[in-house]
């Protein structure tokens, strides 16, 4: 006996609903990542934070930090427990100092490190050399110019017989990045030397991987 039209028509709708629910749950799983793995702290600027990449975490809004940036994807793939404090517009000064952003303040990024931190990634320096302004100045209608600052970008930043401004900016920023790396190492050494030698309470990376996959 054929099914009533109303029940037969409802089956595709139910299948669509369950498929949609499965998709949503899958996306939530990806966004959440794994919180039982090796502690991982992500530091850096917009190259790290992922401005305008869905989904923005909004903490604070002005950092334009995505939950699908490379630290989040790496943490998920490697079963790491992520604390991502990267922030768009950050400079080397914002590693040890606060950063004022739209609708809030991002604390000093190095504050996220603690004695349990095992993995740290750092992406910084672009804003120290004025990367955004360089892009704005070098945009051209064709490969041959003109640009906002002259016929070509090179003619402005590295004129014949003159100083290469970009090379000078990069050379000036290198010691700042080196100083941040030194701060990370020094901070971790201090915190580990002052922490008590207690047995690890979290699972090993291998165990965390098994539990998260």
SEVOVEX-618413 format. One line per field, with one value per residue: residue number from 1; residue in three letters; x, y, z of N, C-alpha, C in turn. Coordinates in Angstrom, 1 decimal. Last residue first. Layout:
BEGIN
num <- c(NUM  ...)
residuo <- c(ALA  ...)
n_X <- c(X  ...)
n_Y <- c(Y  ...)
n_Z <- c(Z  ...)
ca_X <- c(X  ...)
ca_Y <- c(Y  ...)
ca_Z <- c(Z  ...)
c_X <- c(X  ...)
c_Y <- c(Y  ...)
c_Z <- c(Z  ...)
//
This chain:
BEGIN
num <- c(213  212  211  210  209  208  207  206  205  204  203  202  201  200  199  198  197  196  195  194  193  192  191  190  189  188  187  186  185  184  183  182  181  180  179  178  177  176  175  174  173  172  171  170  169  168  167  166  165  164  163  162  161  160  159  158  157  156  155  154  153  152  151  150  149  148  147  146  145  144  143  142  141  140  139  138  137  136  135  134  133  132  131  130  129  128  127  126  125  124  123  122  121  120  119  118  117  116  115  114  113  112  111  110  109  108  107  106  105  104  103  102  101  100  99  98  97  96  95  94  93  92  91  90  89  88  87  86  85  84  83  82  81  80  79  78  77  76  75  74  73  72  71  70  69  68  67  66  65  64  63  62  61  60  59  58  57  56  55  54  53  52  51  50  49  48  47  46  45  44  43  42  41  40  39  38  37  36  35  34  33  32  31  30  29  28  27  26  25  24  23  22  21  20  19  18  17  16  15  14  13  12  11  10  9  8  7  6  5  4  3  2  1)
residuo <- c(UNK  UNK  UNK  UNK  UNK  UNK  UNK  UNK  UNK  UNK  UNK  UNK  UNK  UNK  UNK  UNK  UNK  UNK  UNK  UNK  UNK  UNK  UNK  UNK  UNK  UNK  UNK  UNK  UNK  UNK  UNK  UNK  UNK  UNK  UNK  UNK  UNK  UNK  UNK  UNK  UNK  UNK  UNK  UNK  UNK  UNK  UNK  UNK  UNK  UNK  UNK  UNK  UNK  UNK  UNK  UNK  UNK  UNK  UNK  UNK  UNK  UNK  UNK  UNK  UNK  UNK  UNK  UNK  UNK  UNK  UNK  UNK  UNK  UNK  UNK  UNK  UNK  UNK  UNK  UNK  UNK  UNK  UNK  UNK  UNK  UNK  UNK  UNK  UNK  UNK  UNK  UNK  UNK  UNK  UNK  UNK  UNK  UNK  UNK  UNK  UNK  UNK  UNK  UNK  UNK  UNK  UNK  UNK  UNK  UNK  UNK  UNK  UNK  UNK  UNK  UNK  UNK  UNK  UNK  UNK  UNK  UNK  UNK  UNK  UNK  UNK  UNK  UNK  UNK  UNK  UNK  UNK  UNK  UNK  UNK  UNK  UNK  UNK  UNK  UNK  UNK  UNK  UNK  UNK  UNK  UNK  UNK  UNK  UNK  UNK  UNK  UNK  UNK  UNK  UNK  UNK  UNK  UNK  UNK  UNK  UNK  UNK  UNK  UNK  UNK  UNK  UNK  UNK  UNK  UNK  UNK  UNK  UNK  UNK  UNK  UNK  UNK  UNK  UNK  UNK  UNK  UNK  UNK  UNK  UNK  UNK  UNK  UNK  UNK  UNK  UNK  UNK  UNK  UNK  UNK  UNK  UNK  UNK  UNK  UNK  UNK  UNK  UNK  UNK  UNK  UNK  UNK  UNK  UNK  UNK  UNK  UNK  UNK)
n_X <- c(40.9  41.5  42.7  45.1  46.4  46.8  48.7  50.8  51.3  49.9  47.5  48.4  50.0  53.3  54.4  56.2  58.3  57.2  58.9  61.2  62.1  60.0  60.2  62.8  62.5  60.5  61.9  63.9  62.5  61.2  63.3  64.5  62.4  62.6  65.1  64.7  63.1  64.9  66.9  65.2  64.6  66.7  66.5  64.1  64.8  66.8  65.2  63.6  65.4  68.4  69.6  70.8  71.4  68.1  65.9  64.0  61.4  60.9  61.5  60.0  57.5  57.5  56.7  55.2  53.5  51.4  52.6  51.8  53.7  54.1  52.1  49.4  48.5  49.7  50.8  52.7  51.4  50.2  52.5  53.6  51.7  52.0  54.7  56.5  58.1  56.3  54.6  56.3  56.9  56.0  54.9  55.7  54.7  55.5  54.9  54.6  53.7  53.8  54.5  53.3  52.3  50.7  52.3  53.1  51.3  49.6  46.1  44.3  41.4  38.5  37.4  40.3  43.2  46.3  48.3  50.8  54.1  55.5  54.6  54.4  56.8  56.5  53.0  49.7  47.8  45.9  47.3  47.4  46.8  45.6  46.3  45.5  46.8  47.1  46.8  47.5  45.2  44.6  46.8  46.6  44.3  45.1  47.2  46.0  42.5  39.9  39.1  40.9  40.9  40.8  41.3  38.9  37.5  39.7  37.5  36.3  36.8  35.4  35.8  36.6  38.9  39.4  42.8  44.7  46.9  49.2  49.2  48.8  51.1  51.7  51.7  50.2  51.1  50.1  50.3  49.2  45.6  43.0  41.4  41.2  38.6  36.4  36.2  35.6  33.1  31.6  31.5  30.0  27.6  26.8  26.5  24.5  22.4  22.2  21.3  18.9  17.5  17.4  15.8  13.5  12.8  12.4  10.0  7.8  6.5  5.5  3.5  1.8  0.8  1.0  2.5  0.7  0.8)
n_Y <- c(12.1  12.5  10.3  10.1  12.4  12.0  9.9  11.3  13.3  12.1  14.0  15.8  15.8  14.8  15.2  18.2  20.2  23.6  26.3  27.7  26.9  27.7  30.4  30.9  29.7  31.4  33.8  33.2  32.7  35.1  36.9  36.0  36.8  39.5  40.0  39.4  41.5  43.5  43.0  43.4  46.0  47.0  45.5  46.5  49.1  48.7  47.5  49.7  51.7  51.8  55.0  55.5  54.7  54.6  54.0  52.3  53.3  54.5  52.7  50.5  51.2  53.7  56.4  57.1  56.4  55.0  54.2  53.6  50.5  48.1  46.4  48.7  50.2  49.3  49.6  50.7  51.8  49.6  48.2  50.0  50.0  47.4  47.4  48.6  47.2  46.4  44.7  42.5  41.3  37.9  35.0  32.1  29.5  27.1  24.4  24.2  25.6  25.5  28.0  30.2  32.9  35.1  37.3  38.0  39.9  42.1  42.1  44.2  46.0  47.4  48.4  48.2  48.2  48.5  46.2  46.0  44.4  42.4  42.4  44.9  45.5  44.3  44.8  44.0  44.0  41.4  39.1  36.0  34.2  31.1  28.2  24.8  21.8  19.6  17.7  18.4  19.5  21.5  23.2  23.9  25.4  27.5  28.6  29.5  30.1  29.8  31.6  34.8  38.1  40.9  42.6  44.0  42.4  40.5  38.5  37.5  35.4  34.8  31.8  33.5  36.1  38.7  37.9  36.0  36.0  35.9  38.3  40.1  38.8  36.7  33.4  30.7  28.0  24.8  21.8  18.8  18.3  18.7  20.1  20.4  22.2  23.8  23.8  21.0  20.9  22.5  21.1  18.8  20.0  20.8  18.3  17.1  18.9  18.3  15.7  16.0  17.5  15.8  13.8  15.2  15.7  13.2  12.6  14.0  12.8  10.6  11.8  12.9  10.8  7.6  4.9  2.2  -1.2)
n_Z <- c(18.2  20.8  21.9  20.4  21.2  23.8  23.6  22.4  24.4  27.5  29.5  32.5  34.8  35.5  38.9  39.7  40.7  40.5  38.9  38.4  36.0  34.3  34.4  33.3  30.7  29.7  29.6  27.7  25.4  25.0  24.8  22.4  20.7  21.0  20.0  17.3  16.7  16.9  15.0  12.6  12.1  10.6  8.4  7.4  6.8  4.8  2.8  2.3  1.3  0.1  -0.8  -4.3  -6.8  -7.6  -4.8  -3.3  -3.1  -5.7  -7.6  -6.7  -7.6  -10.3  -10.3  -7.1  -5.1  -6.2  -9.5  -13.0  -13.5  -14.8  -14.3  -13.5  -11.4  -8.2  -4.9  -3.1  -1.0  0.2  0.9  2.8  4.7  5.7  6.8  8.5  10.1  12.1  10.8  10.5  13.0  13.6  14.7  16.5  18.7  21.0  23.2  26.0  29.0  31.8  32.7  30.1  28.0  27.9  28.0  25.5  24.7  26.8  25.8  23.7  24.4  22.6  20.3  18.4  20.6  22.1  23.6  26.2  25.7  24.7  22.2  21.2  19.9  17.5  16.8  15.5  13.5  15.0  17.2  19.2  21.0  21.5  22.9  22.3  22.6  19.7  17.5  15.0  13.9  15.7  15.5  12.9  12.9  14.7  13.3  10.9  11.6  12.4  14.1  13.8  14.9  15.1  17.2  17.7  19.5  21.7  20.5  18.1  16.3  13.1  11.3  8.3  8.1  8.9  9.8  11.1  12.9  11.4  10.0  12.1  14.6  17.6  19.0  20.5  22.5  23.7  25.5  24.0  24.5  25.1  23.3  19.8  18.1  17.5  14.7  14.3  15.7  14.1  11.8  12.7  13.3  10.7  9.5  10.9  10.3  7.5  7.6  9.0  7.0  4.8  5.9  6.3  3.6  2.6  4.2  3.6  1.5  2.8  4.4  2.4  0.9  2.5  0.6  -0.9  0.0)
ca_X <- c(40.6  40.9  41.5  44.1  46.0  45.9  47.4  50.2  50.8  51.0  48.0  47.8  48.6  52.3  54.1  55.1  58.5  57.5  57.8  60.5  63.0  60.2  59.0  62.5  63.5  60.2  60.6  64.2  63.3  60.4  62.4  65.2  62.8  61.4  64.9  65.7  62.5  63.7  67.2  65.8  63.6  66.4  67.7  64.2  63.8  67.2  66.3  63.0  64.7  67.3  69.5  70.3  72.4  69.4  66.3  65.4  62.0  60.7  62.1  61.5  57.7  57.5  56.5  56.1  54.7  51.1  52.2  52.5  53.3  55.1  53.4  50.1  47.5  49.9  49.7  53.2  52.2  49.4  51.5  54.4  51.9  50.7  54.3  55.4  58.7  57.5  54.1  55.7  57.9  56.0  55.0  55.8  54.9  55.3  55.0  55.6  53.8  53.3  55.5  53.4  53.2  50.1  51.6  54.0  51.1  50.9  47.1  44.9  42.8  39.2  36.6  38.9  42.5  44.9  47.9  49.5  53.3  55.7  54.8  53.2  56.5  57.3  54.4  50.7  48.4  46.2  46.4  47.8  46.7  46.0  46.0  45.9  45.9  47.7  46.3  48.6  45.9  43.6  46.5  47.7  44.3  43.9  47.4  46.9  43.8  40.4  39.3  40.0  41.5  40.5  42.4  39.9  37.0  38.8  38.0  35.8  36.5  36.2  34.9  35.6  38.7  38.3  41.7  43.7  45.5  48.9  49.6  47.6  50.3  51.9  51.9  50.4  50.7  50.6  50.0  50.3  46.9  43.7  41.9  41.4  39.9  36.8  36.4  36.8  34.3  31.8  32.1  31.4  28.4  27.0  27.5  25.8  22.9  22.5  22.6  20.0  17.7  18.1  17.2  14.2  13.0  13.5  11.3  8.5  7.2  6.5  4.6  2.4  1.7  0.3  2.5  1.6  0.0)
ca_Y <- c(11.7  13.6  10.7  9.0  12.2  13.0  9.6  10.2  13.7  12.3  12.8  15.7  15.4  15.4  14.4  17.3  19.0  22.4  25.4  28.0  26.7  26.2  29.8  31.3  29.2  30.0  33.7  33.6  31.6  33.9  37.0  35.9  35.3  38.8  40.3  38.6  40.1  43.5  42.9  42.1  45.2  47.6  45.3  45.0  48.8  49.3  46.7  48.5  51.9  50.9  54.0  55.9  55.4  54.3  54.8  52.0  52.7  55.2  54.0  50.5  51.1  52.3  55.5  57.4  57.1  56.2  53.8  54.3  51.7  49.2  46.0  47.7  49.8  49.9  49.2  49.9  52.7  50.7  47.6  49.5  51.2  47.9  46.5  49.4  47.8  47.2  46.1  43.1  42.2  39.3  35.6  33.6  29.9  28.5  24.8  23.4  25.8  24.4  26.9  29.8  31.8  33.9  36.9  37.1  38.5  41.7  42.1  42.9  45.9  46.6  47.8  48.6  47.9  49.1  46.7  45.9  45.5  42.6  41.1  44.4  46.1  43.6  45.0  43.9  45.3  42.2  40.2  36.9  35.6  32.0  29.6  26.1  22.6  20.5  17.5  17.9  18.4  20.4  22.6  23.2  24.3  26.6  28.0  28.4  30.5  28.9  30.3  33.7  36.7  40.2  41.7  44.6  42.5  41.5  38.7  38.7  35.1  35.7  32.6  33.0  34.7  38.5  38.9  35.7  36.0  34.8  37.1  39.7  39.9  37.4  34.9  31.3  29.4  25.6  23.3  19.6  18.0  17.9  20.9  19.5  21.6  23.6  25.0  21.6  20.1  22.9  22.4  18.7  19.4  21.8  19.3  16.5  18.8  19.7  16.0  15.2  18.0  17.1  13.5  14.7  16.8  14.0  11.9  14.4  14.1  10.4  11.1  13.8  11.8  8.9  5.8  3.4  0.0)
ca_Z <- c(16.8  20.1  22.5  20.3  19.7  23.4  24.2  21.7  23.1  26.6  28.8  31.2  34.9  34.5  37.8  39.9  39.9  41.3  39.1  39.7  37.1  34.6  34.9  34.7  31.7  29.9  30.3  29.1  26.0  25.1  25.9  23.7  20.8  21.4  21.4  18.1  16.6  17.7  16.4  13.0  12.8  11.9  9.2  7.8  7.8  6.1  3.4  2.8  2.5  0.0  0.2  -3.0  -6.1  -8.1  -6.0  -3.6  -1.9  -4.4  -7.7  -6.5  -6.2  -9.7  -11.5  -8.2  -4.7  -5.4  -8.1  -11.9  -12.8  -15.1  -13.8  -14.4  -12.4  -9.5  -5.8  -4.3  -1.9  -0.3  0.0  1.6  3.9  5.2  5.7  7.8  8.9  12.4  11.1  9.3  12.3  13.9  13.4  16.5  17.3  20.8  21.8  25.3  27.6  31.1  32.9  31.5  28.3  27.6  29.3  26.2  24.2  26.3  26.8  23.7  24.5  23.6  21.3  18.4  19.4  22.0  22.3  25.7  26.1  26.2  22.8  21.8  21.2  18.5  16.5  16.5  13.9  13.8  17.0  18.0  21.5  20.4  23.4  21.8  23.3  20.6  18.9  15.9  13.2  15.5  16.8  13.3  12.1  15.0  14.7  10.9  11.1  11.3  14.7  13.3  15.1  13.9  16.8  16.9  18.1  21.4  21.9  18.8  17.7  14.0  12.1  9.3  7.8  8.0  9.7  10.1  13.4  12.2  9.3  11.2  14.0  16.3  19.1  19.2  22.5  22.5  25.5  24.5  24.0  26.0  24.4  20.9  18.2  18.9  15.4  13.7  16.1  15.5  11.8  12.1  14.4  11.8  8.9  10.9  11.7  8.0  7.0  9.6  8.4  4.7  5.5  7.4  4.6  2.1  4.3  4.8  1.3  1.8  5.0  3.5  0.3  2.2  1.8  -1.0  0.0)
c_X <- c(39.6  40.5  40.8  42.7  44.9  45.5  46.4  48.8  50.2  50.5  49.2  48.3  47.8  50.9  53.1  54.9  57.4  57.5  58.1  59.3  62.3  61.1  59.2  61.3  63.2  61.2  60.3  63.0  63.6  61.2  61.6  64.3  63.6  61.7  63.6  65.4  63.4  63.1  66.0  66.2  64.2  65.5  67.5  65.4  63.8  66.1  66.7  64.1  64.1  66.5  68.3  70.2  72.0  70.4  67.8  65.9  63.5  61.5  61.9  62.1  59.2  57.8  56.5  55.9  55.6  52.3  51.8  51.9  52.1  54.7  54.5  51.4  48.1  48.8  49.8  52.1  52.6  50.2  50.7  53.4  52.7  50.9  53.0  54.9  57.7  58.2  55.3  55.3  57.3  57.0  54.9  55.8  54.8  55.6  54.7  55.8  54.9  53.4  55.1  54.3  53.2  51.0  51.0  53.4  52.0  50.9  48.5  46.1  43.3  40.7  37.3  38.1  41.1  44.4  46.5  49.3  51.9  54.8  54.9  53.3  55.3  57.1  55.2  52.2  49.5  46.8  46.8  46.8  47.2  45.7  46.5  45.4  46.3  46.5  47.0  48.1  46.9  44.4  45.5  47.4  45.5  44.0  46.3  47.2  44.8  41.7  39.6  40.2  40.4  41.1  42.1  41.1  38.2  38.5  39.5  36.3  36.1  35.8  35.8  36.2  37.7  38.1  40.7  42.6  44.4  47.4  49.3  48.0  49.2  51.0  52.1  50.5  51.1  50.1  50.8  50.0  48.0  45.1  42.7  42.0  40.0  38.2  36.9  37.2  35.6  33.0  32.5  32.1  29.8  27.9  27.8  26.9  24.2  23.1  23.1  21.3  18.9  18.4  18.0  15.6  13.8  13.9  12.5  9.9  8.1  7.2  5.8  3.6  2.4  1.3  1.7  1.4  0.9)
c_Y <- c(10.6  13.2  11.8  9.5  11.2  12.9  10.7  9.9  12.5  12.7  13.1  14.5  15.3  14.9  15.0  16.4  18.0  21.2  24.2  27.1  26.9  26.0  28.3  30.6  29.6  29.3  32.2  33.4  31.9  32.8  35.8  36.0  35.1  37.4  39.6  38.8  39.2  42.1  42.9  42.0  43.9  46.8  45.9  44.8  47.4  49.1  47.3  47.6  50.6  51.0  53.1  54.8  55.9  55.2  54.5  52.7  52.4  54.7  54.8  51.9  51.1  52.3  54.1  56.4  57.4  57.0  55.1  53.8  52.4  50.5  47.1  47.4  48.8  49.4  50.0  49.4  52.0  51.6  48.7  49.0  50.9  49.1  47.0  48.7  48.6  47.9  47.0  44.6  42.9  40.0  37.1  34.1  31.5  28.8  26.3  23.8  25.0  24.5  25.7  28.5  31.5  32.7  35.6  36.6  37.5  40.2  41.8  42.9  44.5  46.8  46.9  47.8  48.3  48.8  47.2  46.6  45.4  43.7  41.3  43.0  45.5  44.2  44.2  44.2  45.2  43.6  41.1  38.0  36.5  33.4  30.6  27.3  24.1  21.3  18.3  17.6  17.7  19.2  21.4  22.4  23.4  25.3  27.1  27.8  29.4  29.4  29.3  32.4  35.7  38.8  41.0  43.8  43.0  41.6  39.2  38.9  36.3  35.5  33.5  31.9  34.2  37.0  38.6  36.7  35.7  34.8  35.8  38.5  39.3  38.4  35.5  32.8  30.0  27.0  24.1  21.1  18.8  17.6  20.0  20.2  20.7  23.1  24.8  22.9  20.6  22.1  22.8  20.0  19.2  21.2  20.3  17.5  18.2  19.6  17.4  15.5  17.3  17.7  14.7  14.4  16.4  15.2  12.6  13.8  14.5  11.7  10.9  13.1  12.6  9.9  7.0  4.2  1.2)
c_Z <- c(16.8  18.7  21.6  20.8  19.6  22.0  23.8  22.3  22.3  25.3  27.9  30.5  33.6  34.7  36.8  38.7  40.2  40.4  39.8  39.9  38.5  35.8  35.2  35.2  33.1  30.8  30.6  30.0  27.5  25.8  26.1  24.9  22.1  21.6  21.9  19.6  17.4  17.8  17.3  14.4  13.3  12.8  10.6  8.7  8.3  7.2  4.8  3.5  3.2  1.3  -0.1  -2.0  -4.7  -7.4  -6.3  -4.8  -2.1  -3.3  -6.5  -6.6  -5.9  -8.3  -11.1  -9.3  -5.8  -5.1  -7.4  -10.6  -13.5  -14.4  -14.0  -13.8  -13.4  -10.4  -7.1  -5.2  -3.2  -1.3  -0.6  0.5  2.7  4.3  5.0  6.6  8.0  11.2  11.6  9.6  11.1  13.1  13.6  15.1  17.3  19.3  21.7  23.9  27.0  29.6  32.2  31.5  29.8  28.0  29.1  27.6  25.0  25.9  26.1  24.7  24.5  23.6  22.3  19.4  19.5  20.7  22.3  24.3  25.6  26.7  24.3  22.3  21.9  19.8  17.6  16.0  14.9  14.2  15.8  17.8  20.4  20.9  22.3  22.6  23.1  21.3  19.9  17.3  14.1  14.8  16.6  14.6  12.5  14.2  15.0  12.3  11.3  10.8  13.6  14.0  14.7  13.8  15.5  16.5  17.2  19.9  21.9  20.2  18.6  15.4  13.0  10.1  8.8  7.6  8.6  10.0  12.4  12.6  10.0  10.4  13.1  15.9  17.7  19.4  21.1  22.6  24.5  24.4  24.7  25.5  25.4  22.1  19.4  19.0  16.8  14.5  15.6  16.1  13.2  12.2  13.9  12.9  10.0  10.5  11.7  9.4  7.4  9.0  9.1  6.1  5.4  7.1  5.8  3.0  3.8  4.9  2.4  1.5  4.0  4.1  1.4  1.7  1.5  0.3  0.0)
//
